[in-house]
Each structure stands twice: as structure tokens, then as C-alpha cells.
């Protein structure tokens, strides 16, 4: 092996940052489960949100640093299943569904199985070149697992935001969890924000909107998350209707 080949086998500490972020996301997911078991639900949800932020950054940073790898991709997929398939379902179960026993646990299983099936389908499509052929696709097939996790916890955001609001009945909450699971494995084209482009003339407005949303999340976190989930659903439905007319 030449000196150049030996150097190519080595990574700088900076290039290891993406995998370190993925491992941090896994730790956040596990910590979320722990907080859920301790009935510290707001902290549990915050850990899932942290995992979602890290998930959105690690892949992009890996590509920017030229350190993306097969191992990193597999690690990211495993982290997604833990953080967006297992942790949210267990937190919801301990939060409101433990008394239902059978039906609540069935909803947890359905959601988790749908999530891992969606991730497996995505991995197969990515490896076979079907996903994003000819460039990054403007649409996902089904709801992505991070978005599914954020949506499935919507009843928790609403409960935290409006303290006097009643929690959904157990049957309705179980049905909600199963419905979000179905959306992840469905063939519904879901618009991808990754392809969003902002014209140079609208960059200032985009930055103002970004600051407003960020300030709202910091000041009124739970109410803002309820609004963002509703806005996401509206945008997905609108894009779906627009695409169907084309």
C-alpha cells in the first residue's frame, strides 16, 4: 500500500464530527426514553427534538467535509429508528396509554414497525439509485421518519401548551399513532423541504421569517410546535393537491 493510500484511510478529527453527532443523537433518544420512564415528559420530548436537529445536520456536514461513508449511513439509519420509531412511541405510551394495556401497546408496535419498514424501504431505494434519481427528488415516498416522530407527539405539545386542555381519549390517541405510522409507509408523495430554493430577492424575507420562527420557538415552544405541525400538514396536502393537478 502506498503512502498516499495509507493517508486516504485516515480521517481528521473534524471529519469524525458527523458520526459523533449521530452518536450524540442516539444518546439523546435513549435519554428521552429514560426521561419518559421518569415521567419528565417535557424533557423527553425536548431530547427527541434535539435528535431531530442533529439528524438534519449530520448528513449535510458529512457531505461538506467529504467524510460520508457506508458506515455513517447505516449508523444514521439505526439512529433514526431509535429516535423516531422507538423513543416517541414509548414516551407516548408511558404518558397516556399504559392503562389501556393491549390497545395502547398495539399502537406502539404498529407505529414502530411502520417506521422501521419506511427506513428499510428508503435504504433499498437509495442503494438501488431509485431515490433522488437525476438529482435530489422534490418528493419523499411517504412521510419521513423525523416528520412522523414530530407529528405523532402533537397531542403532547398541545397538552403542554394548553394546560387545561383534556388529553385525547386513549382510543383516539392510539388511532393517531397508528395513522402516523401508516403515513410513513404509504405511497403518498410528501414534499421535501431539501429542494426548497429561495430567490436572491427574497433572501431578506426568508431571514426575517427564520428569526420570527426561532424567537417563537424559544418564547412559546409548545404552542409554536403545534402551529408548525399544523403548517406542515397543510403544506404537504397543498403540495400533494398541486402535484395532482400537474
Backbone torsions as a table, in degrees:
resi	resn	phi	psi	omega
1	UNK	NA	131.1	-177.7
2	UNK	-75.0	165.7	178.6
3	UNK	-61.6	-38.2	179.8
4	UNK	-64.2	-39.8	-180.0
5	UNK	-68.1	-37.1	179.2
6	UNK	-66.1	-37.6	178.4
7	UNK	-66.0	-36.0	-178.6
8	UNK	-68.3	-19.8	178.6
9	UNK	-81.7	-7.4	-177.3
10	UNK	-104.4	143.8	178.5
11	UNK	-118.0	144.1	174.5
12	UNK	-75.5	163.8	178.2
13	UNK	-61.4	-34.3	178.6
14	UNK	-63.0	-38.2	-179.3
15	UNK	-71.1	-16.3	177.4
16	UNK	-85.0	-9.5	-177.1
17	UNK	-55.5	-44.8	-179.1
18	UNK	-57.6	-45.0	178.7
19	UNK	-67.4	-33.5	176.3
20	UNK	-65.3	-36.4	176.9
21	UNK	-66.6	-39.2	178.2
22	UNK	-64.0	-42.2	178.0
23	UNK	-65.2	-36.8	176.3
24	UNK	-63.9	-38.5	177.7
25	UNK	-63.2	-39.9	177.5
26	UNK	-62.6	-42.5	177.5
27	UNK	-62.3	-37.7	178.1
28	UNK	-64.0	-42.0	178.5
29	UNK	-63.6	-43.7	178.3
30	UNK	-64.9	-38.8	178.0
31	UNK	-66.7	-34.3	176.3
32	UNK	-60.9	-42.3	178.1
33	UNK	-63.2	-42.0	178.8
34	UNK	-60.9	-46.5	178.9
35	UNK	-62.6	-36.0	177.3
36	UNK	-63.4	-42.1	178.1
37	UNK	-66.4	-28.0	177.8
38	UNK	-87.4	3.6	-179.7
39	UNK	63.0	30.0	174.0
40	UNK	-103.5	72.4	-165.3
41	UNK	-70.1	-35.6	179.6
42	UNK	-63.6	-42.7	177.0
43	UNK	-65.1	-36.8	179.0
44	UNK	-61.7	-45.9	179.5
45	UNK	-65.2	-39.0	179.0
46	UNK	-62.3	-34.8	177.8
47	UNK	-67.0	-38.0	176.9
48	UNK	-65.7	-39.9	178.3
49	UNK	-64.3	-39.2	176.5
50	UNK	-62.6	-42.7	177.9
51	UNK	-61.1	-38.0	179.2
52	UNK	-65.9	-40.2	178.0
53	UNK	-63.9	-45.7	179.4
54	UNK	-63.1	-37.3	178.8
55	UNK	-63.7	-35.7	179.9
56	UNK	-74.1	-17.7	-175.7
57	UNK	-102.1	-34.4	-169.1
58	UNK	-62.4	-42.8	-179.3
59	UNK	-65.3	-42.6	-179.9
60	UNK	-65.4	-40.3	179.1
61	UNK	-66.9	-38.2	178.5
62	UNK	-61.3	-43.9	179.6
63	UNK	-67.9	-36.4	179.8
64	UNK	-67.1	-34.0	-178.6
65	UNK	-89.8	-6.3	-177.5
66	UNK	69.7	28.7	-178.2
67	UNK	-114.8	14.7	177.4
68	UNK	-68.6	143.3	-175.5
69	UNK	-150.4	167.0	177.3
70	UNK	-63.3	-39.7	178.5
71	UNK	-62.5	-42.8	178.9
72	UNK	-62.5	-39.1	179.5
73	UNK	-65.1	-42.2	179.6
74	UNK	-68.5	-39.9	177.9
75	UNK	-62.4	-40.6	178.5
76	UNK	-63.5	-39.6	179.7
77	UNK	-66.2	-41.6	177.8
78	UNK	-64.9	-39.2	177.9
79	UNK	-63.8	-39.8	179.3
80	UNK	-61.2	-41.7	-179.4
81	UNK	-65.0	-43.0	179.3
82	UNK	-65.6	-49.5	-170.9
83	UNK	-77.0	-31.1	-173.9
84	UNK	-115.9	-11.7	178.5
85	UNK	-107.7	-41.6	-175.8
86	UNK	-93.8	-54.7	-172.9
87	UNK	-59.3	-50.3	-178.8
88	UNK	-61.2	-39.5	-178.9
89	UNK	-65.3	-43.0	179.2
90	UNK	-66.8	-38.0	178.9
91	UNK	-65.1	-43.7	176.6
92	UNK	-62.1	-38.2	-179.4
93	UNK	-64.5	-47.5	-179.7
94	UNK	-70.2	-26.6	-178.6
95	UNK	-72.1	-42.8	-171.5
96	UNK	-144.4	-9.3	-169.4
97	UNK	-113.6	1.8	-178.3
98	UNK	-60.6	-34.7	-178.0
99	UNK	-70.1	-22.0	-177.8
100	UNK	-78.9	-18.0	-179.4
101	UNK	54.6	-98.1	-170.7
102	UNK	-58.6	-55.4	-173.1
103	UNK	-69.2	-38.1	178.8
104	UNK	-65.1	-42.9	179.9
105	UNK	-69.5	-33.7	176.2
106	UNK	-61.9	-41.5	178.0
107	UNK	-62.8	-39.7	177.2
108	UNK	-60.3	-46.3	-179.1
109	UNK	-63.9	-43.5	-179.8
110	UNK	-61.5	-47.2	-179.1
111	UNK	-61.7	-47.1	-177.8
112	UNK	-64.2	-42.0	179.6
113	UNK	-66.1	-39.7	177.5
114	UNK	-63.3	-40.2	-179.5
115	UNK	-64.4	-47.7	-178.2
116	UNK	-67.9	-31.8	176.7
117	UNK	-67.9	-39.9	178.1
118	UNK	-64.0	-42.1	179.0
119	UNK	-66.1	-39.6	178.5
120	UNK	-64.1	-41.6	178.1
121	UNK	-63.8	-41.9	179.0
122	UNK	-62.1	-42.6	-179.8
123	UNK	-64.4	-41.0	178.9
124	UNK	-63.9	-45.2	-180.0
125	UNK	-63.6	-40.0	-179.4
126	UNK	-65.1	-43.8	-177.8
127	UNK	-70.6	-31.5	-179.5
128	UNK	-85.9	-7.1	178.0
129	UNK	85.5	8.7	-179.0
130	UNK	-77.8	-33.0	-178.0
131	UNK	-80.3	123.9	176.9
132	UNK	70.4	27.5	179.1
133	UNK	-61.0	132.6	-178.3
134	UNK	74.8	24.4	-178.1
135	UNK	117.4	173.9	-177.3
136	UNK	-69.3	128.7	-175.7
137	UNK	-71.2	146.5	178.0
138	UNK	-79.1	-10.1	-177.1
139	UNK	-136.1	140.4	168.6
140	UNK	-87.5	161.8	170.7
141	UNK	-96.8	105.9	-174.1
142	UNK	83.9	170.6	179.6
143	UNK	-75.5	130.3	177.9
144	UNK	-61.7	152.6	-176.0
145	UNK	-61.7	-39.5	176.8
146	UNK	-61.5	-42.3	178.0
147	UNK	-65.1	-38.1	177.0
148	UNK	-60.8	-41.7	179.2
149	UNK	-64.2	-42.6	-179.7
150	UNK	-66.7	-37.5	179.3
151	UNK	-71.2	-39.8	-175.3
152	UNK	-66.1	-24.7	179.5
153	UNK	-90.2	6.4	180.0
154	UNK	-53.0	-43.5	177.7
155	UNK	-58.7	-30.9	178.5
156	UNK	-71.1	-43.3	177.4
157	UNK	-57.5	-45.9	-178.4
158	UNK	-62.0	-40.2	179.3
159	UNK	-65.6	-40.0	179.3
160	UNK	-70.6	-36.2	-176.4
161	UNK	-74.1	-38.6	-177.2
162	UNK	-120.7	90.6	-171.0
163	UNK	-58.1	-31.2	-177.2
164	UNK	-87.2	-4.8	-178.2
165	UNK	-74.7	136.8	179.3
166	UNK	-71.7	146.7	174.7
167	UNK	-71.7	146.6	178.0
168	UNK	-55.8	146.0	173.1
169	UNK	-56.2	151.1	-175.3
170	UNK	-55.6	-42.3	-178.8
171	UNK	-64.2	-41.9	180.0
172	UNK	-66.9	-39.1	179.4
173	UNK	-67.0	-39.9	177.2
174	UNK	-64.4	-42.1	179.0
175	UNK	-65.4	-38.3	177.5
176	UNK	-60.5	-45.2	-179.6
177	UNK	-62.8	-44.5	179.4
178	UNK	-65.8	-36.9	-180.0
179	UNK	-65.3	-41.9	177.8
180	UNK	-65.0	-38.4	175.7
181	UNK	-59.9	-42.8	178.6
182	UNK	-62.6	-40.8	-180.0
183	UNK	-60.3	-31.7	-179.8
184	UNK	-69.5	-35.2	-177.9
185	UNK	-96.3	-1.8	-178.5
186	UNK	-70.5	169.6	176.7
187	UNK	-95.4	12.0	-178.1
188	UNK	-66.1	124.2	176.6
189	UNK	-68.1	121.9	-178.0
190	UNK	-113.0	123.3	-175.9
191	UNK	-58.9	136.2	179.5
192	UNK	-99.5	123.9	177.7
193	UNK	-69.1	-15.0	-178.9
194	UNK	-62.9	-26.0	-177.1
195	UNK	-93.2	1.4	-179.2
196	UNK	-65.5	129.7	177.4
197	UNK	-122.8	140.2	-178.5
198	UNK	-112.4	127.5	178.5
199	UNK	-67.8	154.5	-177.4
200	UNK	-58.8	-34.9	-179.9
201	UNK	-69.5	-22.0	-177.8
202	UNK	-102.2	4.0	-177.4
203	UNK	-60.4	-42.0	-179.5
204	UNK	-61.9	-43.7	178.4
205	UNK	-62.8	-38.4	178.7
206	UNK	-62.1	-44.0	179.9
207	UNK	-64.0	-39.9	177.5
208	UNK	-62.5	-45.1	177.7
209	UNK	-61.5	-40.1	178.7
210	UNK	-61.2	-43.9	180.0
211	UNK	-65.4	-41.3	179.9
212	UNK	-62.8	-46.5	179.2
213	UNK	-63.5	-43.1	178.7
214	UNK	-61.4	-43.6	178.9
215	UNK	-64.8	-38.9	178.6
216	UNK	-64.0	-41.0	179.3
217	UNK	-65.1	-35.9	179.7
218	UNK	-74.7	-35.4	-175.1
219	UNK	-89.9	-39.1	-177.9
220	UNK	-132.7	66.1	-169.0
221	UNK	-55.6	-53.4	-171.6
222	UNK	-71.8	-41.2	177.2
223	UNK	-63.0	-40.3	179.7
224	UNK	-65.1	-38.6	179.1
225	UNK	-66.3	-37.2	174.8
226	UNK	-60.6	-46.3	179.6
227	UNK	-63.5	-39.8	-179.5
228	UNK	-67.0	-38.6	178.4
229	UNK	-64.5	-43.6	178.2
230	UNK	-63.8	-42.1	179.2
231	UNK	-63.4	-39.0	179.1
232	UNK	-61.8	-46.1	180.0
233	UNK	-61.9	-43.4	-179.7
234	UNK	-62.1	-43.8	-179.3
235	UNK	-64.7	-42.8	179.8
236	UNK	-62.1	-45.3	179.7
237	UNK	-64.6	-42.4	179.7
238	UNK	-64.0	-45.0	178.4
239	UNK	-63.8	-37.9	179.3
240	UNK	-64.4	-43.8	178.9
241	UNK	-66.1	-39.6	179.5
242	UNK	-65.4	-41.5	-179.3
243	UNK	-66.5	-35.6	-179.5
244	UNK	-67.4	-26.6	-178.4
245	UNK	-82.6	-16.7	-178.4
246	UNK	-75.1	NA	NA
